[in-house]
Amino acid sequence: MIAQPLILPCGAELPNRLAKGAMTEGLASPRGVPTPELATLYRVWAHGGAGMLLSGNVQIDGDHLERPGNVILDRPADAAMKAALRAWAEAGTEGGNHFWMQISHAGRQTQSGVNPAPKAPSAVQVGLPGGRFGMPVPLTGDEIVDLIGRFANAAAAAKEAGFTGVQIHGAHGYLISQFLSPRTNQRDDQWGGSLENRARFLLETVGAVRAAVGPSFPVSVKLNSADFQRGGFAFEDSLTVARWLEKAGVDLLEISGGSYEQPAMMDTEGLEAREQPKVAASTAAREAYFVDFAKAMKAELKTMPLMVTGGFRTRAAMEQALASGATDVIGIGRPLCASPAACRDLLDGIADLPRYENQLALLPAWLGWLGRGKIMRAIAGFGVQMWYYAQIDHIGRHGRANPGQSVFSAMMQIQKHEKAWLAARKGA
């Protein structure tokens, strides 16, 4: 089934059921312009077999970045930006695949080094130690309306450049997700309170984007199945929002979950102990992190296809998820950082995606000698994340991954790169 095409509600056709999930690249210039390295990265992935590639976060506000090195589309594109976007889109579609731009705004999850006072629905600070995130400032009504327009403008720029679709990022604790959650949205105006009001920003953004790109251009949304935090966005809320998105004409809904405070999208450890919807308790133990959520959601939808990303490592599990009707598209992320042609290998018949436990086990093991508390686990997770960042960086700069790199080397490399990028941006 992974080789079967999929026709989306808008009429566009994905050539197969495998998609490269969105992963942050960190390869834009200090002005947020796509670089030749970013084009090289996506050219490699375009020839890797996936029917659709999703870009990492393209930010609609340069003061609200998910990470240093994000592409930024927060104003009308000049000639240089248009040329860079076209080169990126051309490279990313060389394999006859789709290439969709993920458009986003980090909101309160903007690092202090980028913005010490980020805008958000309400003044609710990210609950993590270390001072990495400042106290947010509540958005005004006019600012919210302006941001909806920025999402639409970015989508129009993506279409003009040659991207074949867009995805609105409404998950992982970024701005739209912050509006959806009663934990982070404590407003008492038309943008807060009831679920209908909390979902207004997302739904009006979808409407504005659709108006900007037309009826035959794919529009996707990434939505949390749940935040996995008490008092947050619950699965029952996600089901309702999914129905509204289907009615709004969304072409593909990607199911994910979590935020920086509760990163379920990165790790399922302890998932069963946090808030769970009324579905099977096997989510944490299965290869596909969110497949049980998708099954329950699929039963409530009529025409909108679903995509599930996270944890898939064997073709058998992918085929089973597709055959059971739990999902229509399989998203693959981290395996493509060190094995960019893994989707082609799956289509050619391999049974398992490659794993890199030898490189990644050293840091957690070393930290385990120092202690097994939450801080040590966080450091270990951070180091592993940096290793994948470094693989993406190496593909962009050299056309191939560097899977023999150590986690320690990757941490030093990425931190040095991000520090230099921030310094260059401040001087730009």
C-alpha positions in Angstrom: 0.0 0.0 0.0 2.9 2.4 0.6 3.4 2.7 -3.2 -0.3 3.6 -4.0 -1.0 7.1 -5.0 -3.5 9.3 -3.0 -5.8 11.8 -4.6 -6.5 14.7 -2.2 -9.9 16.5 -1.9 -8.5 19.4 -3.9 -7.7 17.0 -6.8 -3.9 17.0 -6.4 -2.3 13.5 -6.4 0.5 12.3 -4.1 2.5 9.6 -6.0 2.8 7.4 -3.0 1.9 7.2 0.7 5.3 8.1 2.2 6.0 11.7 3.3 9.1 13.3 4.8 7.9 14.9 8.0 8.7 18.5 8.8 12.0 18.9 10.6 13.8 22.1 11.4 16.8 22.7 9.2 18.6 25.8 10.5 20.1 26.6 7.1 18.6 29.9 6.1 20.7 33.1 6.0 20.7 35.5 8.9 18.0 37.4 7.0 15.9 34.3 6.7 16.5 33.7 3.0 16.8 30.1 1.7 20.4 29.3 1.0 22.0 27.0 -1.7 22.6 24.5 1.2 18.9 24.4 1.9 18.3 23.6 -1.8 20.9 20.9 -1.8 19.3 19.3 1.3 15.9 19.1 -0.4 17.3 18.0 -3.7 18.8 15.0 -1.9 15.4 14.3 -0.2 13.5 14.8 -3.5 15.4 11.9 -5.0 14.9 9.8 -1.8 11.5 8.3 -2.8 9.0 10.1 -0.6 5.8 11.2 -2.4 5.7 14.4 -0.5 8.2 16.5 1.4 7.3 18.9 4.1 9.7 21.8 4.8 10.6 22.8 8.3 9.1 25.8 10.0 8.9 28.9 7.7 8.2 31.7 10.0 5.7 34.5 9.3 7.4 36.8 11.9 11.1 37.3 12.1 10.8 38.1 15.8 9.2 34.7 16.6 11.5 32.0 15.4 11.4 28.3 16.4 15.1 28.1 16.0 18.0 30.2 14.6 18.3 29.5 10.9 14.5 29.5 10.1 13.4 30.7 6.7 11.4 33.9 7.3 8.5 35.2 5.2 7.2 38.1 7.2 7.0 40.8 4.4 6.4 40.9 0.7 9.2 39.0 -1.0 11.8 41.0 -2.8 13.6 39.8 -6.0 16.3 38.0 -4.0 13.8 36.2 -1.8 11.7 35.2 -4.7 14.7 33.8 -6.6 15.8 31.8 -3.5 12.3 30.4 -2.9 12.1 29.3 -6.5 15.5 27.6 -6.3 14.4 25.8 -3.1 11.1 24.7 -4.6 12.7 23.5 -7.8 15.3 21.5 -6.0 12.6 20.0 -3.7 10.5 18.8 -6.5 13.2 17.3 -8.7 12.0 13.7 -8.1 8.5 14.3 -9.3 7.3 14.5 -5.8 5.3 17.1 -3.9 7.0 19.7 -1.8 4.9 21.6 0.7 5.9 24.6 2.7 5.1 24.5 6.5 4.2 28.0 7.7 4.3 28.8 11.4 4.7 31.3 14.2 6.5 30.2 17.4 4.6 32.5 19.8 5.7 32.0 23.4 8.0 29.2 22.3 10.5 31.7 20.9 13.9 31.5 22.6 14.9 34.5 24.7 18.0 35.0 22.5 15.7 35.7 19.6 13.0 37.7 21.5 12.9 38.0 25.3 9.2 39.2 25.2 7.4 37.2 22.5 3.8 37.7 21.6 1.3 35.0 22.5 -2.5 34.7 23.2 -1.9 35.3 26.9 0.9 36.0 29.4 1.6 32.3 30.2 5.3 31.6 30.2 6.8 28.3 29.0 7.3 26.2 32.1 10.9 25.1 31.6 13.9 26.0 33.7 17.0 27.8 32.5 15.5 31.1 31.3 15.3 30.0 27.7 11.9 31.5 27.2 10.7 34.9 28.3 7.3 36.1 29.6 5.0 36.6 26.6 3.0 39.7 25.9 -0.7 39.1 24.9 -1.5 39.9 21.3 -4.0 42.6 20.6 -6.9 42.0 18.3 -5.4 44.0 15.5 -2.2 42.0 15.8 -4.1 38.7 15.5 -5.8 39.9 12.4 -2.5 40.9 10.9 -1.0 37.5 11.6 -3.8 35.8 9.8 -2.9 37.9 6.8 0.7 37.0 7.1 -0.1 33.3 7.0 -2.1 33.9 3.8 0.8 36.0 2.3 3.3 33.3 3.0 1.1 30.7 1.4 0.7 32.8 -1.7 4.5 33.3 -1.9 5.0 29.5 -1.6 2.6 28.9 -4.5 4.2 31.6 -6.7 7.6 30.1 -6.0 6.6 26.6 -7.1 5.9 24.8 -3.9 3.0 22.3 -4.5 1.2 22.8 -1.2 1.3 24.4 2.2 0.9 23.1 5.7 -0.3 25.4 8.5 1.5 24.4 11.8 -1.2 24.2 14.5 0.6 21.7 16.8 3.6 21.3 19.1 2.8 24.3 21.3 3.5 27.0 18.6 1.2 30.0 18.3 -1.9 28.3 16.8 -1.6 25.5 19.3 -1.3 28.1 22.0 -4.6 29.6 20.9 -6.3 26.2 20.9 -5.2 25.3 24.5 -7.2 26.7 27.5 -3.9 26.3 29.4 -2.2 28.9 27.3 -5.2 30.9 26.0 -6.8 32.7 28.9 -8.4 35.4 26.8 -12.0 36.6 27.4 -12.6 38.1 23.9 -13.6 36.5 20.6 -10.3 34.6 20.5 -10.6 32.8 23.8 -12.9 31.0 26.2 -15.0 28.5 24.4 -13.5 26.0 22.0 -15.2 27.8 19.1 -13.4 31.0 20.1 -10.1 29.3 20.7 -10.2 27.7 17.3 -11.2 30.9 15.6 -7.6 31.9 14.8 -6.8 28.5 13.2 -10.1 28.4 11.2 -9.8 32.0 10.0 -6.2 31.3 9.0 -7.3 28.3 7.0 -9.9 30.4 5.3 -7.4 33.2 4.4 -4.8 30.7 3.1 -7.4 29.0 1.0 -8.5 32.3 -0.5 -4.9 33.1 -1.2 -4.0 29.9 -3.0 -7.3 28.8 -4.7 -9.3 25.6 -4.5 -6.9 23.2 -6.3 -3.8 23.9 -4.3 -3.3 21.5 -1.3 -3.8 23.1 2.1 -2.8 20.9 5.1 -2.9 21.5 8.9 -0.8 19.9 11.6 -2.9 19.4 14.7 -2.2 18.0 18.2 -4.2 15.0 19.1 -3.7 16.3 22.6 -1.2 18.4 24.6 -0.8 15.7 27.2 -1.1 18.3 29.9 -3.9 18.7 32.4 -6.0 21.6 31.5 -4.7 21.7 28.0 -6.0 20.9 24.6 -7.8 17.5 25.0 -8.5 14.8 22.5 -12.2 15.4 22.5 -11.4 19.1 21.5 -9.1 17.8 18.8 -11.9 15.7 17.3 -14.2 18.6 17.2 -11.6 20.9 15.6 -10.8 18.1 13.0 -14.5 18.1 12.0 -14.4 21.9 11.6 -11.2 21.6 9.5 -12.8 19.0 7.2 -15.8 21.3 6.7 -13.3 24.1 5.9 -11.9 22.1 3.1 -8.5 21.1 4.5 -6.9 18.5 2.2 -4.7 16.6 4.7 -4.7 16.6 8.5 -1.4 15.6 10.1 -1.9 14.2 13.7 0.8 14.9 16.2 0.9 15.9 19.9 2.8 17.6 22.7 4.7 20.8 23.2 8.1 22.0 24.5 6.8 21.4 28.0 5.5 17.9 27.2 7.3 16.7 24.0 5.3 13.7 23.0 6.2 14.3 19.4 9.8 13.5 20.3 9.4 10.6 22.8 6.6 8.3 24.0 8.2 7.5 27.3 5.6 7.9 30.0 2.9 8.8 27.4 0.5 6.3 28.9 0.8 8.0 32.3 -0.3 11.4 31.1 -3.7 12.4 29.8 -5.0 9.9 27.3 -8.1 10.0 25.1 -10.6 7.1 25.4 -8.8 4.9 22.9 -6.5 1.9 23.2 -3.7 2.3 25.8 -1.1 0.8 23.4 0.0 4.1 21.9 3.3 4.4 23.8 4.3 0.8 23.0 3.5 0.9 19.3 5.8 2.0 16.5 3.4 4.8 15.4 3.2 7.2 18.3 -0.2 8.7 17.4 -1.8 5.9 15.4 -4.5 5.1 18.0 -5.5 8.7 18.1 -5.7 8.7 14.3 -8.0 5.7 14.3 -10.4 7.3 16.7 -10.3 10.5 14.6 -10.7 8.7 11.3 -14.0 7.2 12.5 -15.4 10.7 12.9 -14.3 12.1 9.5 -15.8 11.5 6.0 -13.5 12.9 3.3 -10.4 14.5 4.9 -7.3 12.2 4.7 -5.0 11.9 7.7 -1.2 11.7 8.0 0.5 10.2 11.0 4.2 11.0 11.7 6.4 9.6 14.4 7.9 6.3 15.4 7.4 4.2 12.2 10.5 2.1 11.7 9.2 -1.1 9.8 7.4 -1.4 6.5 5.0 -4.0 8.1 3.8 -1.4 10.7 3.3 1.2 7.9 1.4 -1.2 5.7 -0.7 -2.2 8.7 -1.5 1.4 9.6 -2.6 2.1 6.0 -4.6 -1.2 5.6 -6.4 -0.6 8.9 -7.6 2.8 7.7 -5.9 4.5 10.7 -4.0 6.8 8.3 -3.7 7.7 4.6 -0.1 9.0 4.6 2.9 7.7 6.6 5.2 10.5 7.8 8.9 9.7 8.4 11.2 12.1 10.1 14.5 11.2 11.9 15.4 8.2 9.8 15.7 10.5 6.8 18.3 12.6 8.5 21.0 10.0 8.3 19.5 7.8 5.5 17.9 10.3 3.1 17.0 7.6 0.5 15.2 5.4 3.1 11.8 5.9 1.5 13.1 4.7 -1.9 14.6 1.7 0.0 11.1 1.0 1.5 9.5 1.1 -1.9 12.2 -1.2 -3.2 11.4 -3.8 -0.5 13.5 -3.3 2.6 11.7 -4.3 5.8 13.2 -2.0 8.4 14.4 1.6 8.4 18.0 2.0 9.6 18.7 2.8 13.3 21.6 4.6 14.9 21.5 3.4 18.4 25.3 3.0 18.6 26.0 6.7 18.1 23.0 7.9 20.1 23.3 5.6 23.2 26.7 7.0 24.4 25.4 10.3 25.7 22.4 8.9 27.7 24.6 6.2 29.1 27.3 8.6 30.2 24.7 10.9 31.8 23.1 7.9 33.4 26.3 7.6 35.5 25.6 11.1 36.8 22.0 10.5 37.6 18.6 9.5 36.3 16.6 12.6 37.0 14.5 14.7 34.7 17.3 17.2 34.0 19.7 14.4 32.9 17.0 12.9 30.6 16.4 16.4 29.2 20.1 16.9 28.4 20.3 13.4 26.8 17.3 14.2 24.7 18.8 17.5 23.7 22.0 15.9 22.6 20.3 13.3 20.5 18.3 16.1 18.9 21.5 17.9 18.1 22.8 14.8 16.4 19.9 14.8 13.9 20.3 18.6 13.4 23.9 17.9 12.5 23.0 15.3 10.0 20.6 17.7 8.2 23.3 20.3 8.2 25.9 17.9 6.7 23.5 16.9 3.9 22.9 20.5 3.1 26.6 21.4 3.0 28.0 18.2 1.5 25.2 16.3 -0.2 25.4 13.4 2.2 24.9 12.6 5.9 27.7 11.9 8.4 26.2 9.1 10.6 29.6 8.3 12.2 29.6 11.7 14.0 29.4 11.6 17.7 26.6 13.2 19.7 29.2 15.3 21.6 30.6 16.7 18.3 27.1 17.4 17.0 26.2 19.3 20.2 29.3 21.6 19.9 28.7 22.1 16.1 25.1 23.1 16.3 25.5 25.4 19.3 28.4 27.1 17.7 26.4 27.5 14.4 23.3 28.9 16.1 25.3 31.4 18.2 27.1 32.7 15.1 23.8 32.9 13.2 22.1 35.0 16.0 25.1 37.3 16.1 25.1 37.8 12.4 21.3 38.4 12.4 21.7 41.1 15.0 24.3 42.8 12.9 22.4 42.4 9.6 
